[in-house]
Amino acid sequence: MATAARNLKASDTSYTRLVVSRTAAAVLGGYVVTYWAGAAVAKTTIEWGLLSPVDAGMLSGLVQLVVYVAAIIWVCAAASMKKAWWVLAVLTALLVGIAVLLPGPPPAT
C-alpha cells in the first residue's frame, strides 16, 4: 500500500511568508500611505487658502486616522498580496506627487 507524504515545511514557510507580508503591508505600507495622505491634505488646504495652518494640521490628523484604518482593513481583505503592494506603491507615488509637486492656485488679480 502506497502512502503519500506531504511536505509540511514548504506549506508552513509559504504561509509564514504570507502572514509576514500581509502584516508588513498593513502596518508599514499603511503608515507610508497615511503619512503622505496627511501631507497632501495639509499642503493642499494651506496652499489653496481653505484653512489656516493650525486647522489644516487638525484636519490632516483626522484624515490620517481614517486612511490608516482603511489601509489596514483593505490590505487584510486583499485577495492578492502582489496587488496589495502595488496599490500601496501607486497610492504612495500619487500622494507624494500631490504633496511635493502640486502647485498652488493661481494668484488672485
N, CA, C and O of each residue as an XYZ file, in Angstrom:
436
protein
N       0.823     -1.171      0.000
C       0.000      0.000      0.000
C       0.878      1.249      0.000
O       1.764      1.402      0.841
N       0.621      2.125     -0.943
C       1.428      3.339     -1.087
C       0.846      4.471     -0.238
O      -0.369      4.647     -0.141
N       1.726      5.203      0.349
C       1.297      6.368      1.140
C       1.961      7.620      0.574
O       3.134      7.623      0.201
N       1.182      8.649      0.528
C       1.715      9.922      0.036
C       2.175     10.746      1.231
O       1.432     10.959      2.188
N       3.393     11.192      1.149
C       3.934     12.036      2.218
C       3.807     13.497      1.800
O       4.168     13.886      0.689
N       3.298     14.261      2.697
C       3.112     15.694      2.403
C       4.226     16.482      3.074
O       4.564     16.253      4.235
N       4.781     17.405      2.321
C       5.857     18.232      2.839
C       5.236     19.401      3.611
O       4.809     20.386      3.008
N       5.188     19.295      4.905
C       4.581     20.338      5.725
C       5.464     21.571      5.846
O       4.957     22.671      6.063
N       6.762     21.407      5.710
C       7.650     22.547      5.843
C       7.425     23.578      4.741
O       7.434     24.779      5.009
N       7.226     23.132      3.531
C       7.034     24.068      2.418
C       5.755     24.874      2.602
O       5.751     26.085      2.380
N       4.680     24.226      3.000
C       3.430     24.953      3.174
C       3.491     25.871      4.398
O       2.921     26.962      4.386
N       4.177     25.432      5.444
C       4.334     26.283      6.621
C       5.147     27.531      6.289
O       4.829     28.624      6.756
N       6.191     27.369      5.486
C       7.034     28.501      5.102
C       6.264     29.484      4.240
O       6.363     30.692      4.453
N       5.507     28.999      3.281
C       4.759     29.909      2.425
C       3.661     30.621      3.205
O       3.376     31.789      2.941
N       3.048     29.943      4.150
C       2.024     30.579      4.988
C       2.653     31.661      5.872
O       2.087     32.741      6.041
N       3.813     31.362      6.426
C       4.510     32.344      7.260
C       4.884     33.568      6.447
O       4.724     34.696      6.913
N       5.378     33.359      5.241
C       5.718     34.495      4.364
C       4.485     35.325      4.032
O       4.560     36.553      3.992
N       3.374     34.681      3.797
C       2.130     35.395      3.503
C       1.697     36.248      4.689
O       1.302     37.402      4.517
N       1.770     35.689      5.880
C       1.376     36.437      7.082
C       2.324     37.612      7.326
O       1.878     38.711      7.654
N       3.612     37.386      7.169
C       4.590     38.462      7.365
C       4.398     39.549      6.311
O       4.452     40.737      6.630
N       4.177     39.155      5.071
C       3.961     40.140      4.010
C       2.690     40.938      4.237
O       2.678     42.156      4.055
N       1.632     40.271      4.628
C       0.362     40.967      4.879
C       0.500     41.919      6.068
O      -0.019     43.035      6.029
N       1.184     41.493      7.109
C       1.385     42.345      8.280
C       2.250     43.550      7.939
O       1.950     44.670      8.352
N       3.320     43.323      7.186
C       4.201     44.431      6.791
C       3.465     45.408      5.893
O       3.617     46.621      6.034
N       2.669     44.888      4.974
C       1.917     45.777      4.086
C       0.902     46.586      4.872
O       0.728     47.778      4.618
N       0.237     45.957      5.815
C      -0.782     46.668      6.592
C      -0.147     47.722      7.488
O      -0.604     48.865      7.524
N       0.892     47.351      8.205
C       1.474     48.274      9.176
C       2.394     49.288      8.508
O       2.189     50.494      8.651
N       3.399     48.819      7.786
C       4.378     49.727      7.188
C       3.841     50.443      5.949
O       3.982     51.658      5.812
N       3.231     49.681      5.057
C       2.666     50.301      3.856
C       1.544     51.258      4.195
O       1.431     52.334      3.608
N       0.708     50.857      5.154
C      -0.356     51.748      5.597
C       0.190     53.008      6.224
O      -0.377     54.086      6.045
N       1.290     52.891      6.962
C       1.913     54.064      7.590
C       2.439     55.035      6.543
O       2.236     56.244      6.657
N       3.109     54.516      5.529
C       3.664     55.388      4.487
C       2.543     56.093      3.729
O       2.621     57.298      3.489
N       1.517     55.363      3.355
C       0.380     55.977      2.658
C      -0.288     57.017      3.561
O      -0.680     58.088      3.097
N      -0.415     56.701      4.842
C      -1.028     57.624      5.788
C      -0.219     58.903      5.929
O      -0.782     59.998      5.943
N       1.087     58.772      6.032
C       1.948     59.947      6.171
C       1.781     60.890      4.980
O       1.584     62.093      5.152
N       1.860     60.335      3.782
C       1.775     61.186      2.595
C       0.363     61.695      2.351
O       0.192     62.759      1.756
N      -0.650     60.962      2.794
C      -2.023     61.471      2.692
C      -2.199     62.703      3.572
O      -2.820     63.682      3.158
N      -1.659     62.658      4.770
C      -1.724     63.809      5.655
C      -0.973     65.003      5.100
O      -1.450     66.135      5.168
N       0.207     64.746      4.548
C       0.991     65.834      3.958
C       0.266     66.451      2.768
O       0.264     67.671      2.601
N      -0.343     65.615      1.948
C      -1.065     66.119      0.770
C      -2.279     66.938      1.176
O      -2.543     67.985      0.585
N      -3.019     66.480      2.173
C      -4.201     67.215      2.636
C      -3.784     68.552      3.236
O      -4.382     69.584      2.932
N      -2.766     68.537      4.083
C      -2.322     69.771      4.729
C      -1.812     70.773      3.701
O      -2.172     71.949      3.752
N      -0.981     70.323      2.772
C      -0.433     71.245      1.783
C      -1.535     71.809      0.889
O      -1.554     73.006      0.604
N      -2.437     70.961      0.454
C      -3.496     71.412     -0.440
C      -4.389     72.448      0.242
O      -4.707     73.480     -0.348
N      -4.788     72.175      1.469
C      -5.684     73.117      2.149
C      -4.985     74.427      2.494
O      -5.617     75.483      2.469
N      -3.707     74.379      2.814
C      -2.978     75.615      3.114
C      -2.705     76.399      1.842
O      -2.922     77.610      1.800
N      -2.228     75.717      0.801
C      -1.883     76.409     -0.452
C      -3.099     77.050     -1.110
O      -2.997     78.136     -1.681
N      -4.212     76.404     -1.034
C      -5.414     76.933     -1.673
C      -6.176     77.897     -0.772
O      -7.227     78.407     -1.160
N      -5.659     78.150      0.420
C      -6.259     79.112      1.316
C      -7.585     78.670      1.914
O      -8.396     79.501      2.321
N      -7.804     77.368      1.968
C      -9.057     76.868      2.529
C      -9.053     76.887      4.051
O     -10.078     77.162      4.674
N      -7.900     76.594      4.651
C      -7.791     76.536      6.103
C      -6.490     77.196      6.560
O      -5.541     77.336      5.789
N      -6.470     77.593      7.816
C      -5.221     78.092      8.398
C      -4.301     76.889      8.637
O      -4.766     75.750      8.651
N      -3.007     77.135      8.823
C      -2.099     76.009      9.068
C      -2.491     75.151     10.279
O      -2.327     73.931     10.252
N      -3.000     75.777     11.325
C      -3.407     75.007     12.512
C      -4.602     74.114     12.181
O      -4.616     72.935     12.534
N      -5.594     74.673     11.510
C      -6.769     73.875     11.146
C      -6.416     72.792     10.128
O      -6.970     71.693     10.165
N      -5.493     73.108      9.219
C      -5.058     72.104      8.246
C      -4.356     70.944      8.937
O      -4.509     69.793      8.528
N      -3.587     71.239      9.981
C      -2.939     70.178     10.750
C      -3.942     69.300     11.467
O      -3.783     68.081     11.520
N      -4.979     69.917     12.019
C      -6.028     69.137     12.695
C      -6.773     68.258     11.697
O      -7.004     67.077     11.957
N      -7.150     68.834     10.550
C      -7.834     68.057      9.518
C      -6.942     66.932      9.007
O      -7.408     65.818      8.768
N      -5.668     67.230      8.844
C      -4.719     66.223      8.379
C      -4.660     65.037      9.342
O      -4.616     63.888      8.901
N      -4.658     65.295     10.628
C      -4.643     64.217     11.613
C      -5.879     63.342     11.544
O      -5.792     62.120     11.665
N      -7.031     63.967     11.351
C      -8.265     63.190     11.231
C      -8.272     62.343      9.956
O      -8.692     61.186      9.962
N      -7.799     62.944      8.873
C      -7.722     62.198      7.611
C      -6.755     61.031      7.748
O      -7.019     59.939      7.244
N      -5.637     61.259      8.428
C      -4.659     60.189      8.606
C      -5.233     59.017      9.406
O      -4.955     57.858      9.099
N      -6.014     59.315     10.403
C      -6.634     58.243     11.186
C      -7.527     57.373     10.314
O      -7.459     56.145     10.373
N      -8.356     58.009      9.512
C      -9.274     57.266      8.642
C      -8.499     56.477      7.579
O      -8.820     55.322      7.299
N      -7.480     57.110      6.993
C      -6.697     56.443      5.940
C      -5.958     55.231      6.504
O      -5.912     54.185      5.856
N      -5.382     55.354      7.695
C      -4.627     54.237      8.257
C      -5.527     53.041      8.558
O      -5.178     51.901      8.250
N      -6.665     53.301      9.152
C      -7.599     52.213      9.451
C      -8.092     51.567      8.160
O      -8.171     50.343      8.059
N      -8.423     52.403      7.168
C      -8.900     51.870      5.884
C      -7.807     51.064      5.186
O      -8.096     50.027      4.588
N      -6.564     51.522      5.251
C      -5.459     50.785      4.612
C      -5.259     49.427      5.263
O      -5.061     48.428      4.571
N      -5.310     49.382      6.581
C      -5.130     48.104      7.274
C      -6.263     47.141      6.923
O      -6.019     45.970      6.632
N      -7.479     47.629      6.950
C      -8.614     46.763      6.616
C      -8.520     46.295      5.167
O      -8.770     45.125      4.878
N      -8.163     47.198      4.254
C      -8.098     46.825      2.845
C      -6.998     45.792      2.593
O      -7.211     44.833      1.852
N      -5.828     45.981      3.202
C      -4.734     45.024      2.998
C      -5.117     43.657      3.541
O      -4.809     42.640      2.919
N      -5.772     43.615      4.675
C      -6.180     42.327      5.239
C      -7.254     41.649      4.399
O      -7.373     40.424      4.424
N      -8.033     42.424      3.660
C      -9.090     41.857      2.832
C      -8.647     41.610      1.393
O      -9.394     41.007      0.623
N      -7.465     42.053      1.014
C      -6.999     41.899     -0.367
C      -6.816     40.419     -0.701
O      -6.332     39.632      0.112
N      -7.214     40.071     -1.908
C      -7.101     38.673     -2.330
C      -5.658     38.309     -2.671
O      -5.243     37.164     -2.486
N      -4.902     39.270     -3.162
C      -3.541     39.006     -3.592
C      -2.588     39.992     -2.923
O      -2.852     41.195     -2.906
N      -1.497     39.499     -2.380
C      -0.525     40.387     -1.754
C       0.236     41.191     -2.798
O       0.671     42.312     -2.534
N       0.393     40.618     -3.974
C       1.057     41.358     -5.047
C       0.240     42.600     -5.407
O       0.793     43.684     -5.591
N      -1.056     42.434     -5.504
C      -1.943     43.559     -5.802
C      -1.923     44.568     -4.658
O      -1.912     45.774     -4.903
N      -1.917     44.100     -3.427
C      -1.907     44.996     -2.271
C      -0.651     45.854     -2.260
O      -0.724     47.062     -2.030
N       0.510     45.233     -2.507
C       1.757     46.014     -2.532
C       1.762     47.013     -3.683
O       2.222     48.144     -3.527
N       1.246     46.591     -4.846
C       1.210     47.517     -5.994
C       0.284     48.701     -5.716
O       0.629     49.840     -6.034
N      -0.866     48.452     -5.137
C      -1.797     49.547     -4.835
C      -1.183     50.491     -3.812
O      -1.303     51.708     -3.951
N      -0.533     49.961     -2.796
C       0.121     50.815     -1.812
C       1.229     51.655     -2.455
O       1.389     52.830     -2.126
N       1.985     51.057     -3.363
C       3.058     51.793     -4.043
C       2.494     52.895     -4.938
O       3.015     54.011     -4.954
N       1.436     52.587     -5.679
C       0.834     53.580     -6.569
C       0.202     54.713     -5.758
O       0.345     55.883     -6.113
N      -0.492     54.373     -4.675
C      -1.068     55.412     -3.817
C       0.012     56.301     -3.213
O      -0.146     57.519     -3.145
N       1.095     55.698     -2.779
C       2.197     56.487     -2.220
C       2.776     57.423     -3.263
O       3.014     58.595     -2.974
N       3.006     56.927     -4.472
C       3.554     57.779     -5.541
C       2.600     58.921     -5.874
O       3.031     60.056     -6.076
N       1.325     58.625     -5.932
C       0.326     59.655     -6.221
C       0.297     60.723     -5.128
O       0.269     61.918     -5.424
N       0.304     60.294     -3.877
C       0.258     61.239     -2.769
C       1.548     62.043     -2.640
O       1.505     63.222     -2.287
N       2.696     61.423     -2.920
C       3.954     62.170     -2.932
C       3.916     63.227     -4.027
O       4.363     64.355     -3.821
N       3.388     62.866     -5.181
C       3.256     63.837     -6.266
C       2.367     65.001     -5.881
O       2.669     66.150     -6.203
N       1.281     64.715     -5.198
C       0.379     65.791     -4.766
C       1.063     66.657     -3.720
O       1.013     67.884     -3.804
N       1.702     66.035     -2.736
C       2.297     66.788     -1.635
C       3.515     67.592     -2.059
O       3.755     68.674     -1.523
N       4.278     67.093     -2.996
C       5.532     67.743     -3.357
C       5.403     68.587     -4.619
O       5.925     69.701     -4.670
N       4.726     68.082     -5.623
C       4.748     68.726     -6.935
C       3.535     69.582     -7.254
O       3.575     70.366     -8.201
N       2.462     69.454     -6.494
C       1.252     70.187     -6.819
C       1.451     71.686     -6.588
O       1.766     72.117     -5.479
N       1.265     72.466     -7.643
C       1.408     73.911     -7.440
C       0.185     74.474     -6.734
O      -0.887     73.868     -6.734
N       0.360     75.618     -6.148
C      -0.755     76.296     -5.501
C      -1.685     76.880     -6.551
O      -1.428     76.769     -7.750
N      -2.753     77.495     -6.105
C      -3.695     78.101     -7.055
C      -3.066     79.331     -7.708
O      -2.107     79.897     -7.183
N      -3.605     79.736     -8.839
C      -3.068     80.936     -9.476
C      -3.312     82.147     -8.585
O      -4.307     82.198     -7.863
N      -2.406     83.124     -8.633
C      -2.588     84.298     -7.790
C      -3.824     85.102     -8.185
O      -4.161     85.226     -9.362
N      -4.483     85.637     -7.171
C      -5.669     86.455     -7.432
C      -5.227     87.813     -7.992
O      -4.284     88.427     -7.494
N      -5.905     88.250     -9.000
C      -5.538     89.538     -9.600
C      -6.549     90.611     -9.281
O      -6.391     91.754     -9.708
